[in-house]
Amino acid sequence: MDAYDEGSDARHGLDVRHGPDAPGRPAPPEERGAAHEERGAPAESAHPVEPSGPVGAHPLGEPRTGVAALSLRYRIAVALALAVVAVGVCVHLGMTFLHVAPANTVTKAHGKAVDDWIYPEFEQNWKLFAPNPLQQNISIQVRAGIRGPDGSPSTTGWYDLSAEDGRAIDGNLLPSHTQQNELRRAWDFYVATHDGENRPVGLRGSLSESYLRRIMVLRLDRDDAVRVATGGAGVIERVQVRSRTSNVPPPRWSREKVSTTPSYRELPWWKVPQDEAAGGVR
């Protein structure tokens, strides 16, 4: 075995002093392991320890791509551009919604701005929900001309049939189709087949009159109108129908001003055929 060459170590700048005061020279691996075992510490693993870090992370030094590759100034510019696009999309969707929605407080106050945004590039020819939503309360009322048992004529007061249906529906979990729609559909049928002077338009005008008249006679009979007017027996000779229309008042926060004074549309008296007056429509 070759002798240890202290001169060689000295030439390489290594401290070759020996003894208890000499700086420690790195011990061989087997000596280090024995020293750890003596102190109760586990020996170092011979396998290299892999660096910790998230799986899939880019190694150091790999160039960044996409927005991350931009400088801070350009990244701020991209963020601002995306924000402007998002705001523009939201404004366009809002303007389109207001354009196709029914008339409301916002469109009445800013209708010109909405139209300037929509026309002519983004014109819509359809309406959302309903083209003309109902903003009125319409009540159908009827009165009857009655001939008493002694032949004397009399006229009843007005019966608010819509109010009667409303009271029957209020609190009823399963209201009937008749209570909800019969009177309303009959009136809509009449209005659609007659002009403003109550003259029939088309072939269905007389049919709508007969339908509405029969419903009035049945409702008067149900309310015992003859007995109330004459105190006993009698016959309904004629009926008259009218509508009472009043605007729905706007909410308190709205600046819209509408008249709540009701308007009436009275139809002419209709003579009731004898078979209907005698119960032929029951």
C-alpha positions in Angstrom: 0.0 0.0 0.0 1.4 3.4 -0.9 2.2 5.7 2.0 0.0 8.6 2.6 1.5 11.6 0.9 1.0 14.6 3.2 3.0 16.8 0.9 0.5 16.2 -1.9 -2.4 17.3 0.3 -0.5 20.3 1.4 0.2 21.2 -2.2 -3.6 21.1 -2.9 -4.3 23.4 0.0 -5.6 20.7 2.3 -5.0 20.9 6.1 -3.0 17.8 6.9 -2.7 18.3 10.6 -3.4 15.3 12.8 -4.5 15.0 16.4 -7.5 16.2 18.4 -7.1 19.8 17.2 -6.9 19.0 13.6 -9.9 19.8 11.4 -11.9 16.7 10.5 -11.2 15.0 7.2 -14.4 13.7 5.5 -14.8 10.1 6.7 -15.5 7.3 4.2 -19.2 6.3 3.8 -18.8 3.1 5.8 -17.3 5.1 8.7 -20.1 7.7 8.6 -22.7 4.9 8.6 -21.1 3.3 11.6 -21.0 6.6 13.4 -24.7 7.2 12.8 -25.5 3.7 14.1 -23.5 4.3 17.2 -25.5 7.6 17.9 -28.8 5.8 17.1 -29.4 7.8 13.9 -30.3 6.0 10.7 -27.6 5.8 8.0 -28.0 8.0 4.9 -29.7 6.3 2.0 -27.5 5.5 -0.9 -30.3 6.5 -3.4 -30.4 10.2 -4.4 -33.4 12.2 -3.0 -35.7 13.6 -5.7 -36.5 17.2 -5.4 -39.9 17.9 -4.0 -42.4 20.0 -6.0 -45.8 19.8 -7.8 -46.1 17.1 -10.3 -46.0 18.4 -13.9 -44.2 21.7 -12.9 -42.1 23.2 -15.6 -38.4 22.7 -14.9 -36.4 25.7 -14.0 -35.2 27.5 -17.1 -38.0 26.4 -19.4 -39.5 29.4 -21.3 -43.0 30.5 -20.4 -45.8 30.6 -23.1 -49.1 32.4 -23.6 -50.0 35.4 -21.5 -47.5 34.4 -18.8 -44.7 35.1 -21.3 -45.7 38.7 -21.6 -44.3 41.4 -19.5 -46.3 42.9 -16.6 -47.3 46.0 -18.7 -48.7 43.8 -21.6 -50.5 41.5 -19.1 -52.3 44.5 -17.7 -53.2 45.6 -21.2 -54.7 42.2 -21.9 -56.7 42.2 -18.7 -58.1 45.6 -19.5 -59.1 44.6 -23.0 -60.9 41.5 -21.7 -62.8 43.6 -19.2 -63.9 46.1 -21.9 -65.1 43.1 -24.0 -67.0 41.7 -21.1 -68.7 45.0 -20.3 -69.7 45.4 -24.0 -71.3 42.0 -24.1 -73.2 42.7 -20.9 -74.5 46.1 -22.2 -75.5 44.5 -25.6 -77.4 41.7 -23.9 -79.1 44.2 -21.6 -80.1 46.5 -24.4 -81.5 43.5 -26.4 -83.5 42.3 -23.5 -85.1 45.8 -22.9 -85.8 46.1 -26.6 -87.8 42.8 -26.8 -89.3 43.0 -23.3 -92.8 44.5 -22.7 -93.0 48.2 -22.1 -91.8 49.0 -18.6 -90.5 51.9 -16.5 -86.9 51.6 -17.8 -87.9 51.5 -21.5 -90.3 54.4 -21.1 -87.5 56.6 -19.5 -84.7 55.5 -21.8 -86.5 54.1 -24.9 -84.6 56.4 -27.3 -81.2 55.1 -26.0 -82.3 51.5 -26.4 -83.6 52.2 -30.0 -80.3 54.0 -30.9 -78.3 51.0 -29.8 -80.5 48.4 -31.5 -81.4 50.0 -34.8 -80.5 49.2 -37.5 -77.9 46.5 -37.0 -79.5 44.6 -34.2 -83.2 44.9 -35.0 -85.5 42.2 -33.5 -88.9 41.4 -34.9 -90.2 39.3 -32.1 -91.3 40.0 -28.6 -90.5 38.4 -25.3 -93.2 37.0 -23.0 -96.2 38.8 -24.7 -96.5 41.6 -27.2 -99.1 43.5 -25.2 -99.2 42.3 -21.5 -102.4 43.1 -19.7 -102.1 46.0 -17.4 -105.8 46.6 -16.7 -108.4 45.1 -14.5 -111.6 44.2 -16.5 -114.8 43.2 -14.8 -117.8 41.9 -16.6 -121.2 43.0 -15.2 -124.8 42.2 -16.1 -128.3 43.3 -15.3 -131.6 41.9 -16.4 -135.0 43.1 -17.4 -137.6 40.9 -15.6 -141.3 40.4 -16.0 -142.9 39.6 -12.6 -145.8 37.2 -12.0 -148.3 40.0 -12.3 -146.8 41.1 -15.6 -145.1 44.2 -14.2 -141.6 44.9 -15.6 -138.6 45.6 -13.5 -134.8 45.9 -13.8 -132.2 44.4 -11.5 -129.1 46.1 -10.4 -125.7 45.3 -11.9 -124.2 42.0 -10.9 -120.4 41.9 -10.9 -119.8 38.4 -12.2 -116.0 38.8 -12.3 -116.0 39.7 -8.6 -118.0 36.6 -7.8 -115.5 34.4 -9.7 -112.7 36.1 -7.9 -114.2 35.4 -4.5 -114.7 31.8 -5.5 -111.1 31.4 -6.6 -109.5 33.2 -3.7 -108.3 30.6 -1.2 -109.3 27.7 -3.5 -106.4 25.4 -4.1 -108.1 23.7 -7.1 -110.4 26.3 -8.8 -112.4 25.0 -11.7 -111.7 25.9 -15.4 -115.2 27.6 -15.5 -114.4 29.8 -12.5 -111.1 30.9 -14.0 -111.7 31.2 -17.7 -115.3 30.9 -18.9 -116.3 34.5 -18.4 -113.0 36.0 -19.5 -112.9 33.9 -22.7 -116.5 34.7 -23.6 -115.8 38.4 -23.3 -112.6 38.2 -25.3 -114.5 36.2 -28.0 -117.1 39.0 -28.2 -114.6 41.8 -28.4 -112.6 40.0 -31.1 -115.7 39.6 -33.3 -117.2 43.1 -32.9 -116.0 46.6 -33.6 -116.1 49.6 -31.3 -119.8 50.2 -32.2 -120.7 46.7 -31.1 -121.4 45.6 -34.7 -120.4 42.0 -35.6 -117.4 41.5 -37.8 -117.3 38.3 -39.7 -119.4 35.2 -39.4 -118.7 34.5 -35.8 -120.2 37.7 -34.5 -123.7 36.3 -33.9 -122.2 33.2 -32.4 -120.2 35.2 -29.8 -123.4 37.2 -28.9 -125.4 34.0 -28.3 -122.6 32.4 -26.3 -122.2 35.5 -24.0 -125.9 35.9 -23.6 -126.5 32.3 -22.5 -123.7 32.6 -19.9 -125.4 35.7 -18.5 -128.7 34.0 -18.2 -127.2 31.0 -16.5 -125.4 33.2 -14.0 -128.4 35.3 -13.2 -130.4 32.2 -12.6 -127.7 30.9 -10.3 -127.8 34.2 -8.4 -131.6 34.0 -8.1 -131.9 37.4 -9.7 -135.6 36.9 -10.5 -136.5 35.9 -7.0 -134.6 38.8 -5.6 -136.2 41.4 -8.0 -139.8 40.1 -7.8 -139.9 38.3 -4.4 -141.1 35.2 -6.1 -141.6 33.8 -9.6 -140.8 35.7 -12.7 -139.1 35.5 -16.2 -136.0 37.1 -17.6 -137.0 39.0 -20.7 -133.7 40.7 -21.6 -130.1 41.2 -20.4 -127.5 43.9 -20.8 -123.8 43.4 -20.4 -121.1 45.9 -19.7 -117.4 45.9 -18.9 -115.7 48.0 -16.3 -112.0 48.7 -17.1 -109.5 50.3 -14.8 -105.7 50.7 -15.1 -103.5 48.8 -12.7 -101.9 51.6 -10.5 -98.1 51.8 -10.9 -95.8 50.9 -8.0 -95.0 53.6 -5.5 -91.4 53.9 -6.7 -92.5 54.6 -10.3 -92.8 58.1 -11.7 -95.4 56.9 -14.2 -98.8 58.7 -14.0 -101.9 56.8 -15.1 -105.6 57.4 -14.5 -107.3 55.0 -12.2 -110.8 56.2 -13.1 -112.8 53.3 -14.5 -114.3 53.3 -18.0 -117.4 51.4 -19.0 -118.4 49.7 -22.3 -122.2 49.0 -22.3 -123.6 46.6 -24.9 -127.1 47.0 -26.2 -130.0 45.1 -24.5 -130.4 41.6 -25.8 -133.8 40.0 -25.8 -133.7 36.5 -24.2 -135.6 33.8 -26.3 -138.4 32.2 -24.5 -136.7 28.8 -24.3 -133.7 30.3 -22.7 -135.7 32.3 -20.2 -137.7 29.2 -19.3 -134.5 27.2 -18.5 -133.7 25.8 -21.9 -130.0 26.6 -21.5 -129.6 24.6 -18.3 
